[in-house]
């Protein structure tokens, strides 16, 4: 039995959107440590992505601007991965967008913000999957992990449309798991409140309160979510169309 996990993903190529910070960056670190070459997707985090590539294990990694609102550039990114790496085995859709809006404040959730959230959190991941599906199929053992949220199931989260966008991502993932198998698996990882700077305006007091409300009485860290992503890729090999919850029991 193979017990050395450090080379488990040797020879594999992974693409991570939102890879320059938060959950995405933690996932990039884990993938690189496992031996994968990683295309670190970013939108505005050029310096962060470059710095991350300088820190992670292995070589052959590449920073790549992949904005979720530009399907043409997403197609160009898929072509660049094919040209530079020759393959793609893993796609992690970690990029997303939100803004803190109190749920009762319906007027603050204007059309432009709604469109921006749905574009980044629903259309963007779908565009990524559409563009990279041919490469992932060629792998024969492709896997897509979409980063969702427990807000999808409980109507919670930074604002109402954010939860709705993650519910759409969950539903989309189920449908895609059905149509992309057997060559590609599709799994969602659904965190609770994660200790990152993803939500503008979320304070440490809010984080502490959220952690205290869980049965495990602790905050979920970005690396906790990255470990779940790795499990989906390396261990849950008969899992597709499922949502894996990482929330310290907050849903209970």
VOPAGU-2260 file (C-alpha; in pm, 1 decimal, decimal comma):
REM VOPAGU-2260
SITE   aa  ch    i         X         Y         Z
SITE  UNK   A    0       0,0       0,0       0,0
SITE  UNK   A    1     128,6     345,8     -93,3
SITE  UNK   A    2     179,9     544,7     224,5
SITE  UNK   A    3     391,8     836,4     101,3
SITE  UNK   A    4     140,0    1110,4      21,1
SITE  UNK   A    5     394,9    1371,1     -84,6
SITE  UNK   A    6     403,5    1250,3    -444,7
SITE  UNK   A    7      38,7    1149,2    -472,4
SITE  UNK   A    8     -28,9    1413,2    -738,7
SITE  UNK   A    9     306,2    1397,2    -916,3
SITE  UNK   A   10     255,3    1451,3   -1287,9
SITE  UNK   A   11     -85,6    1612,9   -1237,3
SITE  UNK   A   12    -177,2    1967,4   -1335,2
SITE  UNK   A   13    -421,9    2169,7   -1126,0
SITE  UNK   A   14    -594,9    2498,4   -1204,3
SITE  UNK   A   15    -719,0    2704,5    -909,9
SITE  UNK   A   16    -928,9    3017,3    -955,6
SITE  UNK   A   17    -907,2    3273,5    -678,7
SITE  UNK   A   18    -573,8    3111,6    -606,4
SITE  UNK   A   19    -387,4    3415,4    -475,4
SITE  UNK   A   20    -556,8    3440,7    -135,2
SITE  UNK   A   21    -776,4    3272,6     123,6
SITE  UNK   A   22    -909,5    2924,6      51,9
SITE  UNK   A   23    -763,5    2932,5    -298,8
SITE  UNK   A   24    -410,9    3004,3    -177,7
SITE  UNK   A   25    -434,2    2738,0      93,1
SITE  UNK   A   26    -545,1    2490,0    -173,7
SITE  UNK   A   27    -259,4    2590,2    -402,8
SITE  UNK   A   28     -11,8    2520,5    -121,1
SITE  UNK   A   29    -161,0    2176,6     -56,3
SITE  UNK   A   30    -169,4    2080,9    -425,0
SITE  UNK   A   31     190,5    2187,2    -478,5
SITE  UNK   A   32     304,8    2000,1    -166,5
SITE  UNK   A   33     137,4    1687,9    -307,6
SITE  UNK   A   34     343,0    1716,5    -626,6
SITE  UNK   A   35     102,9    1885,3    -868,6
SITE  UNK   A   36     200,3    2168,6   -1099,0
SITE  UNK   A   37     -44,7    2451,9   -1039,2
SITE  UNK   A   38    -185,3    2729,8   -1253,2
SITE  UNK   A   39    -266,3    2995,1    -993,3
SITE  UNK   A   40    -563,0    3190,6   -1120,5
SITE  UNK   A   41    -619,6    3545,2    -996,6
SITE  UNK   A   42    -808,7    3858,6   -1089,4
SITE  UNK   A   43    -655,2    4158,5    -910,4
SITE  UNK   A   44    -398,7    3977,2    -694,9
SITE  UNK   A   45    -104,0    3987,8    -935,7
SITE  UNK   A   46     158,2    4045,9    -666,5
SITE  UNK   A   47       0,4    3793,3    -429,2
SITE  UNK   A   48      -3,8    3523,6    -697,2
SITE  UNK   A   49     360,4    3586,3    -788,6
SITE  UNK   A   50     464,6    3577,8    -423,5
SITE  UNK   A   51     273,3    3256,0    -364,8
SITE  UNK   A   52     445,6    3082,6    -655,5
SITE  UNK   A   53     777,5    3180,7    -501,2
SITE  UNK   A   54     678,8    3015,7    -172,6
SITE  UNK   A   55     517,2    2686,0    -269,3
SITE  UNK   A   56     682,8    2349,6    -311,8
SITE  UNK   A   57     799,4    2219,1    -648,0
SITE  UNK   A   58     840,2    2399,7    -975,8
SITE  UNK   A   59     664,2    2451,6   -1306,9
SITE  UNK   A   60     385,8    2659,1   -1151,7
SITE  UNK   A   61     231,4    2955,2   -1332,5
SITE  UNK   A   62      33,4    3263,7   -1230,7
SITE  UNK   A   63    -251,8    3334,3   -1470,6
SITE  UNK   A   64    -509,2    3613,8   -1470,9
SITE  UNK   A   65    -853,3    3452,5   -1494,7
SITE  UNK   A   66   -1134,5    3702,8   -1428,3
SITE  UNK   A   67   -1468,3    3533,5   -1365,7
SITE  UNK   A   68   -1662,4    3792,7   -1566,7
SITE  UNK   A   69   -1476,9    3739,2   -1895,4
SITE  UNK   A   70   -1561,7    3413,5   -2073,3
SITE  UNK   A   71   -1327,1    3492,6   -2362,8
SITE  UNK   A   72   -1033,9    3528,8   -2126,2
SITE  UNK   A   73   -1136,2    3206,9   -1951,6
SITE  UNK   A   74   -1121,3    3028,2   -2288,4
SITE  UNK   A   75    -780,5    3185,0   -2346,7
SITE  UNK   A   76    -665,6    3054,5   -2007,3
SITE  UNK   A   77    -772,3    2701,5   -2100,8
SITE  UNK   A   78    -575,9    2730,8   -2425,4
SITE  UNK   A   79    -272,7    2860,3   -2234,1
SITE  UNK   A   80    -286,4    2567,8   -1990,1
SITE  UNK   A   81    -304,4    2324,8   -2280,9
SITE  UNK   A   82     -10,6    2491,2   -2457,1
SITE  UNK   A   83     210,1    2528,8   -2149,6
SITE  UNK   A   84     122,1    2220,8   -1944,6
SITE  UNK   A   85     -26,1    1987,7   -2204,5
SITE  UNK   A   86    -297,1    1868,9   -1967,4
SITE  UNK   A   87    -531,3    1957,9   -1680,9
SITE  UNK   A   88    -640,1    1701,0   -1423,8
SITE  UNK   A   89    -785,8    1915,0   -1144,0
SITE  UNK   A   90    -997,3    2230,5   -1146,0
SITE  UNK   A   91   -1075,7    2409,4    -820,9
SITE  UNK   A   92   -1325,5    2693,0    -853,5
SITE  UNK   A   93   -1244,9    2904,2    -549,0
SITE  UNK   A   94   -1291,9    3253,7    -693,2
SITE  UNK   A   95   -1597,3    3437,3    -569,8
SITE  UNK   A   96   -1738,3    3772,4    -470,9
SITE  UNK   A   97   -1969,3    3910,3    -204,8
SITE  UNK   A   98   -2042,0    4215,8       4,1
SITE  UNK   A   99   -2188,9    4243,2     352,4
SITE  UNK   A  100   -2553,8    4351,8     322,3
SITE  UNK   A  101   -2797,5    4304,7     610,5
SITE  UNK   A  102   -3068,5    4064,1     495,2
SITE  UNK   A  103   -3361,3    4298,5     578,2
SITE  UNK   A  104   -3207,5    4579,8     369,9
SITE  UNK   A  105   -3353,2    4481,2      33,5
SITE  UNK   A  106   -3286,4    4819,1    -127,7
SITE  UNK   A  107   -2911,5    4794,0     -61,1
SITE  UNK   A  108   -2900,5    4478,9    -268,9
SITE  UNK   A  109   -2925,9    4664,2    -598,4
SITE  UNK   A  110   -2927,1    4516,7    -947,6
SITE  UNK   A  111   -2560,2    4586,7   -1017,9
SITE  UNK   A  112   -2449,1    4406,5    -700,6
SITE  UNK   A  113   -2683,1    4114,8    -771,0
SITE  UNK   A  114   -2541,0    4080,1   -1122,7
SITE  UNK   A  115   -2181,2    4100,5    -998,4
SITE  UNK   A  116   -2235,6    3829,1    -737,5
SITE  UNK   A  117   -2416,3    3594,0    -976,1
SITE  UNK   A  118   -2154,6    3648,7   -1246,6
SITE  UNK   A  119   -1860,7    3572,2   -1017,2
SITE  UNK   A  120   -2018,7    3287,6    -821,6
SITE  UNK   A  121   -2230,4    3109,7   -1084,5
SITE  UNK   A  122   -2151,6    3210,6   -1441,5
SITE  UNK   A  123   -1777,3    3224,0   -1374,7
SITE  UNK   A  124   -1743,7    2867,9   -1240,3
SITE  UNK   A  125   -1966,5    2737,9   -1520,6
SITE  UNK   A  126   -1752,4    2917,7   -1779,7
SITE  UNK   A  127   -1440,8    2764,7   -1625,9
SITE  UNK   A  128   -1587,7    2416,1   -1637,7
SITE  UNK   A  129   -1711,5    2462,9   -1994,4
SITE  UNK   A  130   -1368,0    2581,7   -2106,9
SITE  UNK   A  131   -1163,2    2319,3   -1922,6
SITE  UNK   A  132   -1391,0    2015,6   -1968,5
SITE  UNK   A  133   -1211,4    1895,0   -2284,9
SITE  UNK   A  134    -874,3    1890,9   -2107,8
SITE  UNK   A  135   -1018,6    1728,9   -1796,2
SITE  UNK   A  136   -1184,3    1459,4   -2009,2
SITE  UNK   A  137    -851,7    1380,2   -2173,0
SITE  UNK   A  138    -707,2    1316,5   -1828,7
SITE  UNK   A  139    -955,9    1031,6   -1786,3
SITE  UNK   A  140    -944,1    1092,5   -1410,9
SITE  UNK   A  141   -1042,9    1457,4   -1392,8
SITE  UNK   A  142   -1194,9    1619,4   -1087,7
SITE  UNK   A  143   -1365,4    1953,2   -1034,3
SITE  UNK   A  144   -1408,2    2093,4    -683,6
SITE  UNK   A  145   -1636,7    2393,5    -647,3
SITE  UNK   A  146   -1611,8    2601,2    -330,1
SITE  UNK   A  147   -1966,7    2660,8    -209,9
SITE  UNK   A  148   -2104,5    2769,0     129,8
SITE  UNK   A  149   -2350,4    2644,9     390,4
SITE  UNK   A  150   -2536,7    2968,3     309,2
SITE  UNK   A  151   -2669,4    2772,0       9,8
SITE  UNK   A  152   -2873,0    2545,5     236,1
SITE  UNK   A  153   -2963,7    2775,0     523,0
SITE  UNK   A  154   -3029,3    3113,7     362,8
SITE  UNK   A  155   -2758,1    3271,4     574,8
SITE  UNK   A  156   -2436,2    3442,6     471,4
SITE  UNK   A  157   -2313,6    3789,2     386,7
SITE  UNK   A  158   -2629,1    3874,7     190,0
SITE  UNK   A  159   -2935,3    3704,3      43,5
SITE  UNK   A  160   -2806,2    3681,3    -313,0
SITE  UNK   A  161   -2474,5    3534,7    -199,3
SITE  UNK   A  162   -2661,0    3238,2     -47,7
SITE  UNK   A  163   -2871,0    3208,3    -362,9
SITE  UNK   A  164   -2558,5    3207,5    -579,1
SITE  UNK   A  165   -2408,0    2921,9    -379,2
SITE  UNK   A  166   -2734,7    2726,7    -398,8
SITE  UNK   A  167   -2714,2    2765,7    -775,5
SITE  UNK   A  168   -2353,9    2641,5    -767,4
SITE  UNK   A  169   -2459,2    2332,1    -570,5
SITE  UNK   A  170   -2741,3    2252,8    -814,0
SITE  UNK   A  171   -2520,0    2316,7   -1115,4
SITE  UNK   A  172   -2256,3    2082,3    -971,3
SITE  UNK   A  173   -2508,9    1800,4    -935,3
SITE  UNK   A  174   -2614,5    1837,3   -1299,1
SITE  UNK   A  175   -2254,7    1857,9   -1419,2
SITE  UNK   A  176   -2156,4    1548,4   -1221,7
SITE  UNK   A  177   -2426,8    1361,9   -1410,9
SITE  UNK   A  178   -2320,8    1477,6   -1757,5
SITE  UNK   A  179   -1941,0    1482,7   -1716,7
SITE  UNK   A  180   -1897,4    1135,4   -1572,0
SITE  UNK   A  181   -1730,9     892,8   -1588,8
SITE  UNK   A  182   -1418,7    1083,8   -1697,9
SITE  UNK   A  183   -1473,3    1379,0   -1462,0
SITE  UNK   A  184   -1599,5    1392,5   -1102,8
SITE  UNK   A  185   -1764,2    1709,3    -966,9
SITE  UNK   A  186   -1778,3    1780,2    -594,1
SITE  UNK   A  187   -1869,0    2084,5    -384,7
SITE  UNK   A  188   -1691,1    2174,3     -62,3
SITE  UNK   A  189   -1922,2    2382,9     153,7
SITE  UNK   A  190   -1757,0    2580,2     434,5
SITE  UNK   A  191   -1921,4    2772,9     712,5
SITE  UNK   A  192   -1765,7    3100,0     827,5
SITE  UNK   A  193   -1398,1    3084,6     731,8
SITE  UNK   A  194   -1130,7    3295,5     897,1
SITE  UNK   A  195   -1018,3    3489,3     588,7
SITE  UNK   A  196   -1062,5    3840,6     455,1
SITE  UNK   A  197   -1311,3    3724,5     189,1
SITE  UNK   A  198   -1610,0    3917,7     327,7
SITE  UNK   A  199   -1537,3    4293,2     346,1
SITE  UNK   A  200   -1646,4    4439,6     676,8
SITE  UNK   A  201   -1654,7    4114,2     873,1
SITE  UNK   A  202   -1489,5    4177,3    1207,8
SITE  UNK   A  203   -1296,9    3952,5    1444,0
SITE  UNK   A  204   -1588,3    3985,1    1686,7
SITE  UNK   A  205   -1818,9    3839,0    1422,0
SITE  UNK   A  206   -1571,5    3554,6    1364,0
SITE  UNK   A  207   -1548,6    3477,8    1735,6
SITE  UNK   A  208   -1925,5    3478,8    1771,9
SITE  UNK   A  209   -1965,6    3243,2    1474,9
SITE  UNK   A  210   -1704,5    3005,0    1615,8
SITE  UNK   A  211   -1870,9    3006,2    1958,8
SITE  UNK   A  212   -2201,6    2906,8    1796,0
SITE  UNK   A  213   -2057,7    2580,4    1657,7
SITE  UNK   A  214   -2047,6    2248,1    1845,7
SITE  UNK   A  215   -1669,9    2236,7    1798,0
SITE  UNK   A  216   -1629,6    2594,8    1928,7
SITE  UNK   A  217   -1364,6    2689,3    1677,7
SITE  UNK   A  218   -1327,3    2886,2    1358,6
SITE  UNK   A  219   -1279,5    2715,7    1024,9
SITE  UNK   A  220    -942,7    2812,2     875,0
SITE  UNK   A  221    -862,9    2828,7     504,9
SITE  UNK   A  222    -639,1    2524,0     534,8
SITE  UNK   A  223    -924,5    2320,3     685,7
SITE  UNK   A  224   -1117,0    2379,7     363,2
SITE  UNK   A  225    -807,9    2305,8     153,0
SITE  UNK   A  226    -770,6    1970,4     329,5
SITE  UNK   A  227   -1129,9    1886,0     236,0
SITE  UNK   A  228   -1054,3    1978,7    -124,9
SITE  UNK   A  229    -754,7    1746,2    -117,9
SITE  UNK   A  230    -967,9    1465,1      23,5
SITE  UNK   A  231   -1213,5    1508,2    -264,3
SITE  UNK   A  232    -927,5    1481,5    -511,7
SITE  UNK   A  233    -720,7    1201,7    -359,2
SITE  UNK   A  234    -942,7     990,7    -134,0
SITE  UNK   A  235   -1313,2    1030,2    -214,8
SITE  UNK   A  236   -1266,8     865,7    -550,1
SITE  UNK   A  237   -1623,2     731,7    -572,6
SITE  UNK   A  238   -1778,5    1064,1    -474,9
SITE  UNK   A  239   -1939,4    1288,0    -736,2
SITE  UNK   A  240   -2235,7    1523,0    -726,0
SITE  UNK   A  241   -2201,6    1556,9    -348,8
SITE  UNK   A  242   -2159,0    1849,1    -111,3
SITE  UNK   A  243   -1892,6    1808,7     158,9
SITE  UNK   A  244   -1957,9    2032,1     459,9
SITE  UNK   A  245   -1670,8    2192,7     653,8
SITE  UNK   A  246   -1830,0    2414,6     919,1
SITE  UNK   A  247   -1733,2    2289,5    1268,5
SITE  UNK   A  248   -2094,3    2169,4    1296,7
SITE  UNK   A  249   -2249,0    2513,1    1249,3
SITE  UNK   A  250   -2537,9    2360,1    1053,5
SITE  UNK   A  251   -2654,6    2158,7    1356,2
